[in-house]
């Protein structure tokens, strides 16, 4: 069985906390200067966020990533940054069964008339989704 959901949005609390506390890969690594993003801005760290300054020129100011109040987290990033398309395609259930031949149980005179072995798997695979690191149904 395959399940699908379209045209919904979800606020990801996982992303809201995760970006602020630095547990996701986006909060580590090197910036455009080749320095760790978690270094203080004074020491060449931080990131340049997309956007423009008040005068309309492209943003070239670095945002701090050295504390839990970093540029990607809830303290400085608008809640809208953590809203995602909640659509998904999931493999919800697979059932495989095999009926053993009646001859294995003594033919027509056997005590067991038949035996079927079945394996069932549920919630096996999220085939497609937009919410990073989480199940869209869980937020």
C-alpha positions, 0 to 999 in steps of 0.5 A: 500500500502506498500513501500520498498527501499533497497541498499542506504545510507544516511548521517543523519544530524539529528544524526550529530547535535543531537549527538553533541548537546546532544539531543539523549539518547546516550549522557547521562547516566552513564559510566562504572564507574557509573558516569554521562558521562557528568561529566568532564573526571577529575571527572570520566565522559566521555566514552571509545570509541571502537578501539585501541591505536597506539601500537595496545592495546585496547583503555582505554582512556576516551573521553569527553562528557561534552560539545557540542564538545563531542566525538559523535558529528561532532567536533570529530567524523568522518562523516562516523559515521553518514552514515546509510543504508537508506533502509526502509519498510513503510505502505504508505496507507490504504483505508477502505470503506463501501457502505451503503445499498440502502434501507436506502435511500428510495429504488429505488425511493430515491433521493440518489442512493448510498453512500460510506464512505471511510477513507484513511490514508497515511504514517501511519507506518515505519515498518522497518528502520536503521536510528535512530530517523528519517525517512530515506527519510528525512535524 
